[in-house]
Amino acid sequence: DLADIWPWCFVISAQRRFPPYEFQYQGDRFATYSSLYTGGERDTITDSTLMDKALEGLPEVIAGCKPICIEEEVPLFDRRRLLMRAGLFPLSDDGARVNFVIGAANGKVVEPPR
């Protein structure tokens, strides 16, 4: 049901091909990715968030006018890992130029092995 997955979805204008992107819609569950930072130990925290990771393929989707799916295991700053999945899908009103990209992303945080 679309209502169940809509909080994990987002819509981005394709006018910008590089960050910062112009979000037309950002579901509240997807927005939580903006506060999870990737990296190894606390002293190697990157300025990249999981939202950034989910959007890495956006230029490819816009340029190629084709959808992509991303499945990765991403290290978090606190040694946990995120098993994430994202899909990015181009939307076009003329079939030639991408106007918007609709996507969805979610994940599951797993504890480090003991």
C-alpha positions as CSV (number, residue, x, y, z in Angstrom):
1,D,0.0,0.0,0.0
2,L,1.4,3.4,-1.0
3,A,0.3,5.0,2.3
4,D,2.6,2.6,4.2
5,I,5.7,3.4,2.2
6,W,5.1,7.1,1.5
7,P,6.9,8.2,4.7
8,W,10.1,6.6,3.2
9,C,9.7,8.4,-0.1
10,F,11.0,11.7,-1.5
11,V,10.6,13.7,-4.7
12,I,13.5,15.9,-6.0
13,S,13.5,18.4,-8.7
14,A,16.0,17.5,-11.5
15,Q,16.9,21.1,-12.1
16,R,20.1,20.6,-10.0
17,R,22.3,17.7,-10.9
18,F,24.5,18.1,-7.8
19,P,23.9,18.8,-4.1
20,P,22.2,20.6,-2.5
21,Y,19.2,19.1,-4.1
22,E,15.8,20.7,-4.1
23,F,13.3,18.4,-2.4
24,Q,9.7,18.8,-3.4
25,Y,8.7,16.2,-0.8
26,Q,10.6,14.4,1.9
27,G,8.8,11.7,4.0
28,D,9.4,11.9,7.7
29,R,11.0,8.4,7.9
30,F,13.4,9.2,5.0
31,A,14.2,12.5,6.7
32,T,15.6,10.7,9.7
33,Y,18.5,9.6,7.5
34,S,19.8,13.2,7.6
35,S,21.0,12.7,11.1
36,L,22.8,9.3,10.7
37,Y,26.5,9.9,9.9
38,T,28.6,7.4,8.1
39,G,32.2,6.6,9.0
40,G,34.3,4.3,11.1
41,E,35.3,5.3,14.7
42,R,34.1,8.5,16.2
43,D,37.2,10.3,15.2
44,T,36.7,9.4,11.5
45,I,33.1,10.7,11.2
46,T,32.5,12.0,7.7
47,D,30.3,14.8,6.7
48,S,28.3,12.4,4.7
49,T,24.9,11.3,6.0
50,L,22.9,8.2,5.0
51,M,20.6,10.5,3.1
52,D,23.6,11.6,1.0
53,K,24.4,7.9,0.5
54,A,20.9,7.2,-0.7
55,L,21.2,10.0,-3.2
56,E,24.6,9.2,-4.6
57,G,23.1,7.8,-7.8
58,L,20.9,10.8,-8.5
59,P,23.2,12.4,-11.2
60,E,23.3,9.0,-13.0
61,V,19.5,8.7,-12.9
62,I,19.1,12.3,-14.3
63,A,21.7,11.9,-17.0
64,G,20.7,8.4,-18.1
65,C,17.0,8.8,-17.6
66,K,17.0,5.3,-16.1
67,P,16.1,4.0,-12.6
68,I,18.7,2.5,-10.2
69,C,18.6,0.5,-7.0
70,I,21.2,0.7,-4.3
71,E,21.8,-2.0,-1.7
72,E,24.7,-1.4,0.7
73,E,26.0,-2.2,4.2
74,V,27.2,1.2,5.5
75,P,29.4,1.6,8.6
76,L,28.1,4.2,11.1
77,F,30.2,6.4,13.3
78,D,29.5,4.2,16.4
79,R,30.6,0.9,14.9
80,R,27.0,-0.2,14.1
81,R,26.1,-0.9,10.5
82,L,23.2,0.1,8.4
83,L,21.8,-2.3,5.9
84,M,20.2,0.1,3.4
85,R,18.2,-0.1,0.3
86,A,17.2,2.8,-2.0
87,G,15.5,3.1,-5.3
88,L,15.6,6.2,-7.6
89,F,13.2,6.6,-10.5
90,P,13.2,9.3,-13.1
91,L,9.9,11.2,-14.0
92,S,9.6,13.0,-17.3
93,D,6.7,14.9,-18.9
94,D,8.1,14.5,-22.4
95,G,9.9,11.1,-22.3
96,A,13.3,12.8,-23.1
97,R,14.2,15.1,-20.2
98,V,14.0,14.2,-16.5
99,N,11.9,16.7,-14.6
100,F,11.8,15.0,-11.2
101,V,13.1,11.9,-9.5
102,I,11.0,10.0,-7.1
103,G,12.7,7.6,-4.7
104,A,12.4,5.6,-1.5
105,A,15.0,4.5,1.0
106,N,15.0,2.5,4.2
107,G,17.3,0.5,6.3
108,K,18.0,-1.5,9.4
109,V,20.7,-0.7,11.9
110,V,22.6,-3.8,13.2
111,E,24.9,-4.0,16.2
112,P,28.6,-4.8,15.8
113,P,29.6,-8.4,16.5
114,R,30.9,-9.0,20.0
